[in-house]
Amino acid sequence: MNIMIVHIFLQIVLEMLPVSSSGHVTLFLHLLCGSQNAQQVLIAHHALDFLLHGVSVVMIGLYFFKQWFRYLVDFFKWHKDAVHIVLFCIVADCITALFYGFFIYTQTTFFPLWLGFLITGLLLLVSSLIQHEKEQPVSLKAGLVVGITQGLALLPGISRFGSTFVVGRFLGFSSMQSFQYSFLIAWPLMFAAWVKGSYDLFSTQEITQLLSGDIVLSMVIATVISWYCLQQIAKIIEKKQVHNFGWWLFLVAFVAFFTVKV
C-alpha cells in the first residue's frame, strides 16, 4: 500500500512538471523493489494509472478553463485563430495516436530510461538559448512537428510536457503559448485514456479495490499539491528558469543508468 501511495504522489504531482512522471515512477520502483520485481509492480499498478489520469484531466481543465473556453466559443463562431488552434490539436493528437499504435504493435522495449531522461534534460537546457517572446499563430505544420514530439515522448523517460514545450519554443511560440499548447494537445488524450480505463475498471470491478480510504486521501492531497505545482511552473516559465529542471534530469539519468536495465 505504501508503494501505491508513493506512486500516486509521483504520478499526479510530477505530471505538472517537465520531468517525466512515469519515468520517475519506474525509477522509484526499481530502486525500492529491485529490477526483478519492479515490472510486476508496474503491471499491478496499471489500473491505478487510469484513475490518476482523471485527476490530471480535472486539474489541467480547471487551470486553463478560461483560455480554452474562449477558444471553444470562438471556434463555434468560426473565428480563424480558434479554428487553426483546433486543427493544430487534431493533427498533433492524430500523429501521437499513430505513434502509440506503432509502439503497442511492435511492443517497443528497447529504449533505456536513462536515455529518455538525458534527452529531456538536454532539451530543457537548450531552451535557455531561446529568447524570443512574440506570440505566433499555430499551423498544421506546427501540429505535425509537435505531434511527432508528443508521440516520441511515449518512450520511457522523455517528458511529454518538457519536450513539447521546448519544441514549441523552437517553432516560434512564446513561453506561455508553449506552456498552454503543451497541455492543450495532451488533455484530449488524457481524457480518452481516463474514460476507457475507468470503463474497464468498472467492468472488472477493480475500481472497488482502488478506492480505499488511504488511496482516496492520497489522491486528494496529491491533487492539491499538483495545483500548486501548476501555478509555480507557470511562474518559472515566465521567469525563463524552466531549463534548470535539466540539471535534475541529468542526475536521475545517472541513477537510472546504473539501476534500470532494459
matplotlib code that plots the C-alpha trace (Angstrom):
import matplotlib.pyplot as plt

x = [0.0, 2.8, 4.3, 1.0, 0.7, 4.1, 3.1, 0.1, 2.1, 4.8, 2.3, -0.1, 2.4, 5.2, 2.6, 2.6, 6.4, 8.7, 10.4, 8.5, 6.2, 6.0, 9.8, 10.2, 7.6, 9.6, 12.9, 11.4, 10.0, 13.4, 15.1, 12.6, 11.7, 14.7, 14.7, 13.1, 10.0, 9.6, 8.0, 5.5, 4.6, 4.1, 1.7, -0.2, -0.5, -1.6, -5.2, -4.3, -2.8, -6.1, -7.6, -4.7, -5.1, -8.6, -7.1, -4.8, -7.7, -9.6, -6.7, -5.5, -9.0, -9.7, -6.4, -6.8, -10.6, -10.8, -8.4, -9.7, -13.4, -12.7, -11.1, -14.3, -16.6, -14.6, -14.4, -18.2, -18.2, -15.8, -13.1, -9.9, -7.5, -9.7, -10.2, -6.5, -5.9, -8.4, -6.9, -3.5, -4.6, -6.3, -3.2, -0.9, -3.1, -3.7, 0.1, 0.5, -2.1, -0.3, 2.9, 1.0, -0.4, 3.0, 4.7, 1.9, 2.0, 5.8, 5.9, 8.7, 11.0, 14.4, 14.6, 16.5, 15.0, 18.3, 18.5, 14.9, 15.9, 19.1, 17.2, 14.7, 17.4, 19.3, 16.2, 15.4, 18.9, 18.9, 15.7, 17.6, 19.1, 15.7, 14.9, 12.0, 8.6, 6.4, 3.3, 3.0, -0.1, -0.4, -0.3, -0.8, 2.9, 3.5, 0.8, 2.7, 6.0, 4.5, 2.5, 5.7, 7.4, 4.5, 4.5, 8.2, 7.6, 5.8, 9.3, 10.5, 12.0, 11.1, 8.9, 5.8, 5.4, 9.1, 9.7, 6.6, 7.2, 10.8, 9.8, 7.0, 9.6, 11.7, 8.7, 8.4, 5.7, 6.1, 6.9, 3.3, 1.9, 4.2, 3.1, -0.6, -0.4, 1.6, -1.3, -4.0, -2.9, -2.4, -5.8, -8.0, -5.6, -5.6, -9.4, -9.8, -7.4, -9.3, -12.7, -11.5, -9.6, -12.5, -14.9, -12.5, -12.1, -15.9, -16.4, -13.9, -14.9, -11.3, -12.5, -13.6, -10.1, -8.6, -10.9, -9.8, -9.6, -5.8, -5.8, -8.6, -6.9, -3.6, -5.2, -6.8, -3.6, -1.6, -4.2, -3.8, -0.1, -0.4, -2.5, 0.3, 2.9, 0.9, 0.9, 4.6, 5.7, 3.8, 5.8, 9.1, 8.3, 7.6, 11.0, 12.7, 14.0, 12.5, 15.9, 17.0, 15.0, 17.5, 20.1, 17.8, 17.1, 20.9, 21.1, 18.2, 19.6, 22.8, 20.9, 18.8, 21.8, 23.0, 19.6, 17.2, 18.0, 16.0]
y = [0.0, 2.4, 1.8, 2.6, 5.8, 7.0, 6.0, 8.3, 11.3, 10.9, 10.4, 13.2, 15.8, 15.3, 15.2, 19.0, 19.3, 18.8, 15.8, 12.6, 11.4, 7.9, 7.7, 8.7, 6.1, 3.4, 4.6, 4.7, 1.1, -0.2, 1.5, 0.2, -3.2, -4.2, -4.8, -8.3, -7.1, -3.6, -4.7, -6.8, -3.9, -1.7, -4.2, -4.5, -0.7, -0.3, 0.1, 2.9, 5.0, 5.4, 6.9, 9.2, 10.4, 11.5, 13.7, 15.3, 15.9, 17.8, 19.9, 20.9, 21.6, 23.9, 25.7, 26.5, 26.8, 30.5, 30.3, 27.0, 28.0, 31.1, 29.0, 26.8, 29.8, 31.4, 28.1, 27.8, 31.4, 30.2, 32.7, 32.0, 31.8, 29.4, 27.1, 26.9, 26.0, 23.2, 21.9, 22.1, 20.0, 17.4, 17.0, 16.7, 14.1, 12.0, 11.8, 10.9, 8.2, 6.7, 6.5, 4.9, 2.3, 1.6, 1.2, -1.1, -3.2, -3.6, -4.0, -1.5, -2.2, -1.3, 2.3, 2.8, 5.0, 6.9, 8.0, 9.4, 11.4, 12.6, 13.7, 15.7, 17.3, 18.4, 19.8, 21.9, 23.2, 24.2, 26.0, 28.6, 29.8, 30.8, 34.4, 35.5, 36.1, 37.2, 35.1, 33.2, 31.8, 28.0, 26.0, 22.4, 22.1, 23.0, 20.5, 17.8, 18.6, 18.8, 15.6, 13.8, 15.1, 14.1, 10.6, 10.2, 11.2, 7.9, 6.4, 5.9, 8.9, 11.5, 14.1, 14.9, 18.3, 19.1, 18.0, 19.6, 22.8, 23.1, 22.2, 24.8, 27.4, 26.4, 26.7, 30.3, 30.2, 32.4, 30.7, 30.9, 29.8, 26.7, 26.0, 26.3, 24.4, 21.6, 20.8, 21.6, 18.8, 16.4, 16.9, 15.1, 12.1, 12.0, 12.3, 9.4, 7.2, 8.1, 7.2, 3.9, 2.9, 3.8, 1.8, -1.2, -0.8, -0.8, -3.7, -5.9, -4.4, -3.4, 0.1, -1.1, -2.3, 1.1, 3.3, 2.6, 5.4, 5.7, 5.8, 8.4, 10.6, 10.3, 11.3, 14.4, 15.6, 15.0, 16.9, 20.0, 19.8, 19.4, 22.6, 24.4, 22.9, 24.2, 27.7, 27.6, 26.1, 28.9, 31.4, 29.5, 29.6, 33.4, 33.9, 31.8, 29.3, 26.1, 24.9, 24.4, 21.2, 19.8, 19.5, 17.3, 15.1, 14.6, 13.4, 10.9, 9.8, 8.9, 7.0, 5.2, 4.2, 2.0, 1.0, 0.3, -2.3, -2.5]
z = [0.0, 0.8, -2.6, -4.2, -2.3, -3.4, -6.9, -6.6, -5.5, -8.1, -10.9, -10.1, -8.9, -11.4, -14.3, -13.9, -14.2, -17.3, -15.8, -16.9, -14.1, -15.5, -15.7, -12.1, -11.1, -12.9, -11.4, -7.9, -8.2, -9.4, -6.5, -4.0, -5.4, -7.5, -11.2, -11.0, -9.1, -10.5, -13.7, -11.9, -9.6, -12.6, -14.2, -10.9, -10.7, -14.3, -13.4, -11.0, -13.7, -15.4, -12.2, -11.9, -15.5, -14.3, -11.6, -14.1, -16.5, -13.9, -12.6, -16.1, -17.3, -14.3, -14.6, -18.3, -18.3, -19.2, -22.2, -23.5, -23.2, -25.1, -27.9, -27.9, -28.2, -30.9, -32.8, -33.0, -34.2, -36.9, -35.9, -37.9, -35.0, -33.0, -36.0, -36.5, -32.9, -33.1, -36.3, -34.7, -31.8, -34.0, -36.2, -33.2, -31.4, -34.5, -35.0, -31.4, -31.7, -34.6, -32.6, -29.7, -32.0, -33.5, -30.1, -28.9, -32.1, -32.1, -28.3, -28.1, -25.1, -26.5, -25.2, -22.0, -19.3, -18.6, -22.3, -22.1, -19.0, -20.7, -23.8, -21.9, -19.8, -22.9, -24.5, -21.4, -21.1, -24.8, -24.3, -22.3, -25.6, -27.0, -26.1, -28.3, -26.7, -29.6, -29.9, -33.2, -34.9, -35.0, -38.2, -39.4, -39.9, -36.2, -35.3, -37.2, -35.5, -32.0, -32.6, -33.6, -30.5, -28.3, -29.9, -29.2, -25.6, -25.2, -24.9, -21.3, -19.6, -22.2, -20.7, -22.8, -21.2, -21.3, -24.9, -26.4, -24.6, -25.9, -29.4, -29.3, -28.4, -31.4, -33.6, -32.5, -29.8, -26.8, -23.4, -22.2, -25.6, -25.4, -21.9, -22.7, -26.0, -24.4, -22.1, -24.6, -27.0, -24.1, -22.5, -25.0, -24.9, -21.1, -21.1, -23.6, -21.5, -18.4, -19.9, -21.4, -18.3, -16.0, -18.1, -17.9, -14.1, -13.6, -15.9, -14.0, -10.6, -9.9, -9.0, -5.6, -4.8, -5.6, -3.7, -0.2, 2.4, 2.1, -1.7, -1.9, 0.8, -1.0, -4.3, -2.7, -1.1, -4.3, -6.2, -4.0, -4.5, -8.2, -8.4, -6.6, -8.9, -12.0, -10.6, -9.8, -13.1, -14.8, -12.8, -13.5, -17.2, -17.1, -15.4, -18.1, -15.5, -16.7, -18.1, -14.5, -14.4, -16.9, -14.2, -12.1, -15.1, -15.6, -12.0, -12.4, -15.7, -13.9, -11.3, -13.9, -15.9, -13.0, -11.8, -14.6, -17.2, -20.5]

ax = plt.figure().add_subplot(projection="3d")
ax.plot(x, y, z, "-o")
ax.set_aspect("equal")
plt.show()
